[in-house]
Structures are given as C-alpha cells and as structure tokens.
C-alpha cells in the first residue's frame, strides 16, 4: 500500500501534504494511468490520519483531473500521457526577478472615490456588465411591480461586504505618507509596488511565479483585451468558448478581428474543433468556466498547451475570474503555473473579490510579450489611478486582502449552503437537479418544466425574478442545454431566498 511520511509537512495541512505527495507520484509516473488507489478508510488507517483527510485529498485530485472515481469500485489514476517530462516541477521553475532594461516610467492619475461615493456606486447597475450579458435577448419586461426585483443574474457585491473602514483608513495613510508618489507618473504597466504585491500574492496562493514587470494593470479586463488585440495582432483569429461569457466575443467583434466559437465537451474546450477553426488565440476559463462551472482537467490543459506550442503565434488567454471562491478544497492551479513554453497570458480582476465597481484588473504577459509590450505600446498611460493602486498595494501587503478573501469565502459558502438547503426543502426538490455547486459564485439549476427557456425566463421576470438560461450563452445552442438555469447568488439577499424559490415553484409546475 502507498505510504507517505507526515513528519515534515511545513505550513501545509495534512490533506494538502497528502494531495501533493499523490500528485507528485502521478506526475513522475510512480502511479500509472488506471492504477487503483487504496480505499479512504484503509489508506487513512495505514497512514495514521483521519478518513476526512484522505477524502479531502482525493476530492482535490479529482477536481484537478489527476484521479477519477467509479461508484462502488474505488479511485483510479487518470491518463495524463499528454503531460511532458518534468511537468511535476513546472510550477516551481525559477524566475529572474530583474526588470527589463528598457522598462521606463510613464504615468497618469485619476480620482479615487471616497467611502460615500463607493457606497453610492455599489447601488448602481452592475458596472462589470455581467447582469446585462446574462439577460436573454428579447426577454419580456416585468409587468408585476408589486415588490422588489430579485436578481439571480447579478454579480455585484453586497454593500455590507466591502471593507469600507479598512479601505478608508488606508486611503488616509496613503494621502499622508505617499504624496510625492501619488502625483508622480507610474510606468505604463502600473505602479511597481502594486505589481510586486500582486506577484507575491500569486506566488503564495496560486503557485504562479512571475516578475512584477510581467504584470500590466488596467481599468477592467475589457481594456486589457483591447491591449492584447493590439499586441498580438488584428490579423489573428481569436477563439472563445461556446457557451461562454458573451461580452468577450462582442469585444473581439467590435475590434473587427475574426472570432470563432469553440464547443465544449465534458473536459472543456474541444481540441479537435479548435484545430479545425484555424484560431491563433484561445480565450478560456479553465479553473471555473462561466456559465457551466466546468473545471478543465490536467490532461486537457496539457493538450491545449500542446496546441499552442505547435505554432509560434499561438497563445492561450487564461481568464482566472472567480477562482478565489472555489467552495471545496484549494483553488485549482492556474495553467500559467505549468506553462513551460511561454504560451499563456493570465488575466484576473479585483471586481469579484472587492466590488464590481472597483475597476482594477491585471494581466501577466510571457517575458517575450512583455518586452514587445514595452517596445510597442508603452505610449499608453496606465488607466488605473495612483490613489487606487497604492491603496490596493497596501491592502495586499498588510494582509488585509487575505483576511478579506477568507471572510468572503465563509460568507458565500454559508449563503450557498442556505440557498441549496432551501431548494431541497421546497416543492422544487422532485423536479430539480443542482449542478456544479462547488464551482464558484453561481451554480446550474436544472428544472423539469414544459416551458421553453425563453418563456420560463419571461414569466419569472413578470413575477419579479430575473434569471438566465444556460442556452442563452450558446452561439450554437443544443437541445440538451434546455431547462438549465444559472443561479448567481453573490448579490442575492438572504431574505429574498424563499421568495425566489416560491416564484420558481409557481412557474415550473
């Protein structure tokens, strides 16, 4: 039977240590495809640890695609033959921290909203654009105005969850201590102090090792997409997931570049369809796909990296949105952390972790693309104000961001559990299936109903409930997607849960 030592686990919990040990054995081929692992109970007894520790380690390995389970038979090693030799050590490869010699300084400065303004902004329609993108085109207007609208499409942050007092305190400190820096133009990629703070955070919590100069700040991911199109070329063909977040395709279309919709299978983007599309650049969200909630397993990730490596101008844009809010186990490792060929452009944002109105996003460029960015696009000024950048840098540096994330995970975990429990206790239970509930801040609710998706959403809206169908996110809808609805609960007040379920019961009968 497998045996591992727990004498020196470092800062890891027991389950994290066991997860890493098994993962390393799989990557180094000590455990081979199809090999059966010990049962949870016998493994726990042999190692002298609890069954729940083994269960958590197995769950994390399954979610990342290293293991699979067969009911009543056990746990088995997945086929990871696409992984190249040495993949086990890819995410630990050293990075030269020295900046580029041609990276010079540029600046711009803007207004930072005060606490009262932020509170007012949080009451406005969703600045991140998710709400309007999840609303199916042609949906009927609400006709029953007897009560407040319940919105299951919004990704806004509850006003009570923004750390106003801490943020206000940091703003005052920055205004007192960093006056010269606040009025000094930053580099085109953003304030170096913030980029260094982000780099350290990514190394500590996402296993990503990059130099601060590889990070480029921007006021929202939409702005960063436009920079990438200019950097990679208007002559390239860009591909997006189908289904997917529709705003991305619209941005590419508005820039008049060719855009292809690539279908998904049970493991994510279909590589054969990607090859046939003639695409040069693929935009994907492998750690938490919107809207399906799929997690791309490790074998498919290496297939996609292999696709990108077969041509000099091919790249993967990894959108890691919402990855901080995986509800079970550790966050799924980023593709960027296993990229040995410099083919992954990593993008993330603070709109989900702080507030939809905090328009601070960033991308990580491979070194050769970062060099090209500074040579060709350094005339652009950074679009995020110095005030916000220095405040956010200190928020990360002093540990406030980590504490905020932990608090938000607990808050959303509790709200999700409450919502699912109420659904299972309601009259919906016999007709409802909940899918991908661990994926992030939304899940898929499959309902038995005779109504079409369009009619279901329209009737819900008339009764005061806004909900989006999964089928609305397909460029090429298929019959099996019908009657699956996206429940985004991040902005759902707990006092509206029972009313929302009541409306779903009324219209699904």
Secondary structure by P-SEA (a helix, b strand, c coil): cbbbbccccccccaaaaaaaaaaaaaaacccccccccccaaaaaaaacccaaaaaaaaaaaaaaccccccccbbbbbcccccccccccccccccccccccccccccbbbbbbbcaaaaaaaaacccccccccccccccccccccccccccccccccccccccaaaaaaaaaaaaaacccccccccccccccaaaaaaaaaaaaaccccccccccccccccaaaaaaaaaaaacccbbbbbcccccaaaaaaaaaaccbbbbbbbccccccaaaaaaacccbbbbbccccccccccccaaaaaaaaaaaaccccbbbbccccccccccccccccccccccccccbbbbbbccccccccccbbbbbbcaaaaaaaaaccccccccccaaaaaaaaaaaaaaaaaaaaaaaaaaaaaaaaaaaaaaaaccccccccccccccccbbbbbbbccccaaaaaaaaaaacbbbbbccccccccccccccbbbbbcccccccaaaaaaaaaaaaac
